[in-house]
Amino acid sequence: MKKNMIKQALSRKFDTGELHRDSDLQDFLKSINETVRTMNISEIRKSDDSAAKLRIAGNQLYQERKYAEALAYYTESIRLAEPESDQLGMGYANRSVIYYEQGEFELALYNIDLAKRNNYPVMLMPKLLDREFNCKQQIAAGRSKDTFPCLPMDINVDTNPRIPFLADGIGMTYGSTYGRGMVAEKDFNPGDVILDEKIELCGVDLNLASEHCNHCSSRFNCSLIPCPTCTIFMYCSQECLEQNWKFYHRFECAVATKLLSASYLPSMVCPRLFFYGLTQFDDDLQAMMEYCEKEINVKFNPLDLDYTNLDRLEVFKALHNTKPFDMPEIEHVVKYTACAYYVVLLMNPAVSSIIRTETHRQFFLRTLLQYVRVTYSLTSYSSRSLINVGTISPVYSICNYSCDPNAITINDFGRTKLIILRPVRNGEQIFTYTQTWWCPVYAGVRCCCNICDLEKASQGWRTKFNRDFSPEVQRQFEALKKDMARADLNAVAKLNRLQQFIQRYAERYHPQKNFGMVLKGFSDLLDCAACNGNVALAKAQLRATYAEH
């Protein structure tokens, strides 16, 4: 089925003049309603026949040693297989073969276990058990892929007693330009991990639905399990699947295919914020309306909450009380997104049984419109995924973007890390990024920093950018570049040398074009180290569960 069909149809209406980008909300709603009804999109159902065909195609690719492509076909087969059928078990078994060939023996064992628990045919079981034994032998012999020691990337500074995943000495500020912001209340240094927060909501571009967990955004090397009912959503664990259902997938599942035709990029996080809130109000729409229709408190501080005893209703209130960015240039996208989700989700009886009256429907549409704008402001985009995977976490949500950042965001394995890139002094606001002055690639995220606003950008900043290092600093910079190219120097040593250079010269040479190269190298290595550490931890957990007994 083609994705984004509704959006494409609307684009054609813009081209023909049937609808205009500055049309009002009701015109958008009427046009999208007509489009959806005309398309009459049917839900794709689970089918063992379809699953078997995909597995056969995957087998052919496996024979051609095209392992990555075969893995994708096997995962699609798993997604389409009927629950409790042998096709599901065989899909997992086939996937274990690919992981075995790739040296991913821990993931192979995990998928073997899934196969055994999902009706893998008894007559084929001896072959599966042989592979299980061989995986354990390979792990015991130290042949598993990527088991080298990794640099720990946990919080490495004192933590807040009420927010144990946040550094002590972090506060919230409020200003007219950025709204809420994260501010340092003491000095921090390059390499300080100041936040390691569990992701609370995520939106995954549905083109990537078989690659990322649709609850926490983890890739888990594509070793995902399917929703037992719909053919779209997949998860990294049973825990994520169950929590996702509780928070919002129960409102999505029956119209998942239609959502695929309406969604684009990570915009699913918008209706999910609505249903996350509804869940916290115990599905009492009236109670939610009474709270949400009050004037928002833009200075609501997520850092005032006690995260040692998490109250998700208070988390929702913290997210709801966000003043969104003013983005008139994409107002047509905001209207499209709100109206498309409104029309499609109301086709689900689980939604229409709660949103029953005209007053309810008006509130639903109005709130979706607000949450499109709010989630543009709240959503975090990892440096690697750009805007294909967006996540929301309550504490991280107060951290703003700048093209001149002093911190890097890393979203991986269901958590958001924030790591200091260059010295941050007491009283400075902490900024992260999607695009930067040292790598100015537009990532689709609105930025209002001084670099982007040319009228405010100071000549002094640009003069600093164009100046040269002193001869001695240039010599150290050239030596640093050679160190970064050395294959015999491990990541820890490289990070230490970059960190020392930044600490020593940031005040004197930030921003400067070659200093930007150092910041880029440091951020890239931090990102790589954090992700490698997460992979190593996941494999260690799988070994402990499946290999060491």
Summary of the structure (lengths in Angstrom):
residues: 549
radius of gyration: 24.9
end to end distance: 44.1
largest distance: 75.3
contacts: 1789
relative contact order: 0.11
helix: 53%
strand: 11%
